[in-house]
Amino acid sequence: MDRGSMRVCHECMSLLRQPKRASRLPFATSAGHRWSGRSFVIAAQSRSPRDKTAARPASPQITRNASQKGARSSKASPPTQLSTVHQRIFELTSSVLKPEDHKLPSEQRLLYVLEQLDTLAKGLLDTKSSGPASSAQNGKDGTTATFALLGSVNARQHPGHLNKASLLSLISEKAEELLRNPTTFITPAILKSYVGLQTNLHQPSSLPDIFALYASKPAPKLSSDGGVAFTEVSPDKVNAAIDAKTANIALSSAIDAHNLPLCIDIIDTSFGTLAFRKSKGLRQALFPFAGLLLAPGAAYALSTAFGNFQNSMDPGLATGVAFAGIMTYVFTVTGLGYVVITTANDQMDRVTWARGVPLWERWVREEERAALDRVAGAWGFKDARWRGTEEGAEWVELREVIGRKGMALDKVELMEGME
């Protein structure tokens, strides 16, 4: 090989002696300098680590940005869901408060709205406990303290921002607004659904007012001119009575809230009304009284048949004797049964009847006494040995309320060991 072809310039020799500096030079050189195969390999080797090093930060940077984007999306998702629930609440209630057809809201529509509100409330209550866990999970996924601080600052800038507690309060307020609406006629089914909703929300404070409104609210009716006319109703009628099951649900909710004035108000507006006593007498005493009214006729028919059948005495005399015997038996058994039913006290725990209360009043007001007995059991000591030693303003108030109603709290002769 010709030595002339092997000549290398002095600059190239210097590069060969110092290969580490070759990576600092650009790959494109002037036409007067030729690269040898070795110098190109050295330059490529010196450049490769720098390219890999420069390329490494790209991947973590993309990952960090993706995690921050995921954190933002996870943070933005709950407000979107809460806003959807908020919008749904107003859509449901506006369909009753402001109907498009300008007609009176039907019972089916009101029951549907209350059922949907109850479903929304249950959904919020079911996910209420998962809030801290989801926040901790977001922190594990890479949510920084700075991002959390920015979120809290944004929340302070908007004091009316949505949260689950505000939505639950809104559901309670809107449900009460539905029943207070003048064009809403409250039926027993609607009242039961409303009581169940407020019980699930743990907000029974409006129940006494709604009970009173149920008994005295004017009934709406469309007039001939297209308007709405209202008919006054009497709160003492039989159909104004609160159902016992509904009242007991409301009372249980008030006891769970440990609100003594609320418990007394619920009892006064449900079990303690004249309408409830009339309803109980009509439902439970109508059949026995009807039987007593029909008893003389049935007894006379049987006595006549017996007088005609026998042949030992005059038929008229035999009919009279048989009629007197049958009626004596019927009224004796009926009187004993009445005394047994009205004086029964096995179901009483701490609240009993005071002396002098008529037997009929004891029977017809038994649900009221049982309700006060539940309240006394919830506020007093559970251990029977400590009963009668309770103190405090609420206990004194409860004792006075029970006394004003013709009842006695912890009557000594009925307490355990004091017979």
Solvent accessible surface area in square Angstrom, and as a share of the most:
residue,aa,sasa,rsa
1,M,198,0.88
2,D,102,0.53
3,R,207,0.76
4,G,31,0.30
5,S,69,0.44
6,M,121,0.54
7,R,188,0.69
8,V,70,0.40
9,C,53,0.32
10,H,167,0.75
11,E,103,0.46
12,C,20,0.12
13,M,68,0.30
14,S,52,0.33
15,L,40,0.20
16,L,46,0.23
17,R,172,0.63
18,Q,83,0.37
19,P,50,0.32
20,K,176,0.74
21,R,142,0.52
22,A,5,0.04
23,S,28,0.18
24,R,189,0.69
25,L,83,0.41
26,P,93,0.58
27,F,112,0.47
28,A,90,0.70
29,T,64,0.37
30,S,69,0.44
31,A,109,0.85
32,G,70,0.68
33,H,70,0.31
34,R,182,0.66
35,W,79,0.28
36,S,49,0.31
37,G,58,0.56
38,R,169,0.62
39,S,12,0.08
40,F,123,0.51
41,V,75,0.43
42,I,34,0.17
43,A,4,0.03
44,A,36,0.28
45,Q,118,0.53
46,S,29,0.19
47,R,101,0.37
48,S,43,0.28
49,P,73,0.46
50,R,156,0.57
51,D,61,0.32
52,K,122,0.52
53,T,80,0.47
54,A,79,0.61
55,A,63,0.49
56,R,164,0.60
57,P,81,0.51
58,A,54,0.42
59,S,74,0.48
60,P,74,0.46
61,Q,78,0.35
62,I,119,0.60
63,T,87,0.50
64,R,115,0.42
65,N,74,0.38
66,A,60,0.47
67,S,46,0.30
68,Q,65,0.29
69,K,145,0.62
70,G,37,0.35
71,A,16,0.12
72,R,126,0.46
73,S,66,0.43
74,S,41,0.26
75,K,86,0.36
76,A,58,0.45
77,S,47,0.30
78,P,65,0.41
79,P,73,0.46
80,T,86,0.50
81,Q,114,0.51
82,L,24,0.12
83,S,49,0.32
84,T,82,0.48
85,V,28,0.16
86,H,59,0.26
87,Q,110,0.49
88,R,83,0.30
89,I,0,0.00
90,F,82,0.34
91,E,83,0.37
92,L,3,0.01
93,T,2,0.01
94,S,49,0.32
95,S,36,0.23
96,V,1,0.01
97,L,45,0.23
98,K,164,0.69
99,P,32,0.20
100,E,169,0.76
101,D,89,0.46
102,H,157,0.70
103,K,122,0.52
104,L,48,0.24
105,P,22,0.14
106,S,56,0.36
107,E,60,0.27
108,Q,131,0.58
109,R,85,0.31
110,L,1,0.01
111,L,54,0.27
112,Y,87,0.33
113,V,0,0.00
114,L,1,0.00
115,E,108,0.49
116,Q,49,0.22
117,L,0,0.00
118,D,28,0.14
119,T,80,0.47
120,L,37,0.18
121,A,0,0.00
122,K,98,0.42
123,G,37,0.35
124,L,11,0.05
125,L,55,0.27
126,D,109,0.56
127,T,64,0.37
128,K,103,0.44
129,S,96,0.62
130,S,57,0.37
131,G,27,0.26
132,P,99,0.62
133,A,68,0.53
134,S,57,0.37
135,S,63,0.41
136,A,58,0.45
137,Q,96,0.43
138,N,32,0.16
139,G,42,0.41
140,K,162,0.69
141,D,89,0.46
142,G,42,0.41
143,T,25,0.15
144,T,71,0.41
145,A,90,0.69
146,T,91,0.53
147,F,53,0.22
148,A,55,0.43
149,L,107,0.53
150,L,98,0.49
151,G,40,0.38
152,S,41,0.27
153,V,48,0.27
154,N,81,0.42
155,A,40,0.31
156,R,163,0.60
157,Q,120,0.53
158,H,112,0.50
159,P,122,0.77
160,G,72,0.69
161,H,89,0.40
162,L,59,0.29
163,N,59,0.30
164,K,55,0.23
165,A,60,0.47
166,S,46,0.30
167,L,1,0.00
168,L,13,0.07
169,S,44,0.29
170,L,27,0.13
171,I,0,0.00
172,S,9,0.06
173,E,107,0.48
174,K,30,0.13
175,A,0,0.00
176,E,42,0.19
177,E,75,0.34
178,L,0,0.00
179,L,0,0.00
180,R,104,0.38
181,N,21,0.11
182,P,81,0.51
183,T,38,0.22
184,T,0,0.00
185,F,108,0.45
186,I,11,0.05
187,T,20,0.12
188,P,87,0.55
189,A,45,0.35
190,I,1,0.00
191,L,4,0.02
192,K,105,0.45
193,S,34,0.22
194,Y,0,0.00
195,V,0,0.00
196,G,25,0.24
197,L,1,0.01
198,Q,0,0.00
199,T,34,0.20
200,N,49,0.25
201,L,12,0.06
202,H,138,0.62
203,Q,60,0.27
204,P,8,0.05
205,S,84,0.54
206,S,12,0.08
207,L,0,0.00
208,P,14,0.09
209,D,80,0.42
210,I,0,0.00
211,F,0,0.00
212,A,49,0.38
213,L,40,0.20
214,Y,26,0.10
215,A,17,0.13
216,S,51,0.33
217,K,23,0.10
218,P,43,0.27
219,A,22,0.17
220,P,18,0.11
221,K,137,0.58
222,L,81,0.41
223,S,41,0.27
224,S,127,0.82
225,D,125,0.65
226,G,63,0.61
227,G,30,0.29
228,V,59,0.34
229,A,48,0.37
230,F,99,0.41
231,T,78,0.45
232,E,137,0.62
233,V,56,0.32
234,S,43,0.28
235,P,65,0.41
236,D,60,0.31
237,K,110,0.47
238,V,58,0.34
239,N,119,0.61
240,A,9,0.07
241,A,16,0.13
242,I,6,0.03
243,D,77,0.40
244,A,33,0.25
245,K,144,0.61
246,T,4,0.02
247,A,0,0.00
248,N,59,0.30
249,I,67,0.34
250,A,0,0.00
251,L,0,0.00
252,S,39,0.25
253,S,6,0.04
254,A,0,0.00
255,I,29,0.15
256,D,116,0.60
257,A,54,0.42
258,H,109,0.49
259,N,61,0.31
260,L,0,0.00
261,P,70,0.44
262,L,15,0.07
263,C,0,0.00
264,I,15,0.08
265,D,64,0.33
266,I,0,0.00
267,I,0,0.00
268,D,56,0.29
269,T,34,0.20
270,S,0,0.00
271,F,5,0.02
272,G,19,0.19
273,T,38,0.22
274,L,83,0.41
275,A,1,0.01
276,F,5,0.02
277,R,70,0.25
278,K,89,0.38
279,S,12,0.08
280,K,6,0.03
281,G,13,0.13
282,L,87,0.43
283,R,140,0.51
284,Q,85,0.38
285,A,9,0.07
286,L,103,0.51
287,F,173,0.72
288,P,73,0.46
289,F,108,0.45
290,A,39,0.30
291,G,40,0.38
292,L,43,0.22
293,L,145,0.72
294,L,131,0.65
295,A,17,0.13
296,P,50,0.31
297,G,50,0.48
298,A,58,0.45
299,A,3,0.02
300,Y,131,0.50
301,A,63,0.49
302,L,112,0.56
303,S,0,0.00
304,T,49,0.29
305,A,63,0.49
306,F,110,0.46
307,G,0,0.00
308,N,109,0.56
309,F,177,0.74
310,Q,29,0.13
311,N,147,0.75
312,S,96,0.62
313,M,91,0.41
314,D,89,0.46
315,P,67,0.42
316,G,51,0.49
317,L,107,0.53
318,A,1,0.01
319,T,18,0.11
320,G,40,0.39
321,V,88,0.51
322,A,18,0.14
323,F,63,0.26
324,A,57,0.44
325,G,42,0.41
326,I,53,0.27
327,M,20,0.09
328,T,87,0.51
329,Y,151,0.57
330,V,41,0.23
331,F,106,0.44
332,T,71,0.41
333,V,77,0.44
334,T,52,0.30
335,G,34,0.32
336,L,114,0.57
337,G,28,0.27
338,Y,88,0.33
339,V,71,0.41
340,V,99,0.57
341,I,110,0.56
342,T,8,0.05
343,T,60,0.35
344,A,47,0.37
345,N,70,0.36
346,D,141,0.73
347,Q,96,0.43
348,M,33,0.15
349,D,83,0.43
350,R,4,0.02
351,V,0,0.00
352,T,9,0.05
353,W,10,0.04
354,A,31,0.24
355,R,208,0.76
356,G,75,0.72
357,V,21,0.12
358,P,78,0.49
359,L,58,0.29
360,W,106,0.37
361,E,55,0.25
362,R,53,0.19
363,W,45,0.16
364,V,8,0.05
365,R,19,0.07
366,E,35,0.16
367,E,46,0.21
368,E,3,0.01
369,R,2,0.01
370,A,38,0.29
371,A,2,0.02
372,L,0,0.00
373,D,12,0.06
374,R,94,0.34
375,V,0,0.00
376,A,0,0.00
377,G,18,0.18
378,A,31,0.24
379,W,35,0.12
380,G,10,0.10
381,F,95,0.40
382,K,152,0.64
383,D,53,0.27
384,A,43,0.34
385,R,204,0.74
386,W,146,0.51
387,R,56,0.21
388,G,41,0.39
389,T,78,0.46
390,E,22,0.10
391,E,158,0.71
392,G,43,0.41
393,A,89,0.69
394,E,73,0.33
395,W,12,0.04
396,V,80,0.46
397,E,69,0.31
398,L,0,0.00
399,R,99,0.36
400,E,97,0.43
401,V,9,0.05
402,I,1,0.00
403,G,45,0.43
404,R,175,0.64
405,K,41,0.17
406,G,22,0.22
407,M,6,0.02
408,A,25,0.19
409,L,12,0.06
410,D,18,0.09
411,K,43,0.18
412,V,87,0.50
413,E,78,0.35
414,L,87,0.43
415,M,49,0.22
416,E,146,0.65
417,G,64,0.62
418,M,110,0.49
419,E,169,0.76
